[in-house]
Amino acid sequence: MSDASLNTQDFSNDASFGDFFALLKPRVMSLVVFTAFVGLLVAPTSVHPVVGFASILFIAIGGGASGALNMWWEADVDAVMKRTQGRPIPSGKVTPGEAKAFGITLAAMAVVMLGLAANLAAAGILAFTIFFYVVVYTMGLKRVTPQNIVIGGAAGAFPPMIGWAVATGGVSIESVLMFSIIFMWTPPHFWALALFMNDDYTKAGIPMLPVVRGRRSTRNHILVYTLLLAPVAIGAAFTSIGGPVYLTAAVALNLWFIAGAVNIWRRDEDAAIADKYRAERKFFRVSLLYLFLHFGALLAEGVLRSFGIGGW
């Protein structure tokens, strides 16, 4: 998207702090912060609290920078979709140029400062994450293929790897598993959203799976990915970051998640339309809780291990 594509927009010149903060996608950033913090805490190497705090702060800023650049590139699409029309650029509170400069500045600062505060490995993964989300997913995949969220989901899966790298200076099977949980969770999470936001995506010309393949195919995909996710999520229990607390939570959460996916798979469109996609909306909300509780259980195992009572 070029800045000129919105040159007819009546932008104001008094953008507030809140408008620029909204560019950072704070709700998404909160998930980035939490999963990165868990990756940092469950790592086998301890980190000085000041280094840990600074690292999480710069990871959060990097995640927010990605959000700002995403909103800059997608301002034309955001202006069309009801869900995003109130964002700072389409609502005329921030210009595309301001959002672009803001995002680039924050991204550069976050990567450099993380490298100085922690190590080059963590900074390198953060830089790649920003590049992947902005260039590969937002600019390259989102408007081209219905598999956009499958591949692009990797961007949201990197934060725990970054947190782990802050502590250890590298990557291990544990950090890859944390990455894999988020990576496999992302498609059913977003496809549930796409089922009840299909009209918006159609109007915006975004080739989400329901738009291109239809809702029936999307329901099939949600079930398949949910079934593939379960062994990955439960398997993390048998690594150094797992334990009985995590195993219990993972088994219960995946049974719950699979039951929701089966319920969505069994529904036909007449039933979904009749109740305004209530089951799909519920599955979307449950998916957020699913991920939070998985990483919360990993965090609990890490805290217990610090007292010498966690793990196997």
MOURJO-V817494 format. One line per field, one symbol per residue. ss: DSSP state (a for helix, b for strand, c for the rest). phi: phi as a letter, one per 30 degrees, with the letter a starting at -180 (. if undefined). burial: 1 if it has 16 or more other C-alpha atoms within 10 Angstrom, else 0. A space follows every 10 residues. Layout:
ss = ???
phi = ???
burial = ???
This chain:
ss = ccaaaacccc ccccccaaaa aaaccaaaaa aaaaaaaaaa aaccccccaa aaaaaaaaaa aaaaaaaaaa aaacaaaacc caaacccccc cccccaaaaa aaaaaaaaaa aaaaaaacca aaaaaaaaaa aaaaaaaaaa accccccaaa aacaaaacaa aaaaaaaacc ccaaaaaaaa aaaaaaaaaa aaaaaacaaa aaaaccccaa aaccaaaaaa aaaaaaaaaa aaaaaaaacc cccaaaaaaa aaaaaaaaaa aaaaaaccaa aaaacccaaa aaaaaaaaaa aaaaaaaaaa aaaaaacccc cc
phi = .cdddcdcdd ddcbdceddd ddddhedddd dedddddded ddddcdbeed dddddddddd dddddddddd dddceddedc dedbdddedd didbdedddd dddddddddd dddddddcad dddddddddd eddddddddc ceccbddedd ddddddcded ddeddedcia bbdddddded dddddeeddd dddddccedd ddddicdded ddcjdddddd ddddddddde dddddddccd cclddddddd dddddddddd dddddddcdd ddddchhddd ddddddddde dedddddddd ddddddcibc ic
burial = 0000010000 1000000001 0111100010 1111111111 1110001000 1100111111 1111111111 1111111111 1001101111 1111110011 0111011011 1111101111 1111111011 1111111110 1100110111 1111111111 1111111101 1001111111 1111111111 1111111101 1101011111 1000110110 1111111011 0111011001 1110111011 1011001101 1101100000 0100001011 1011011001 1011111111 1100100001 10
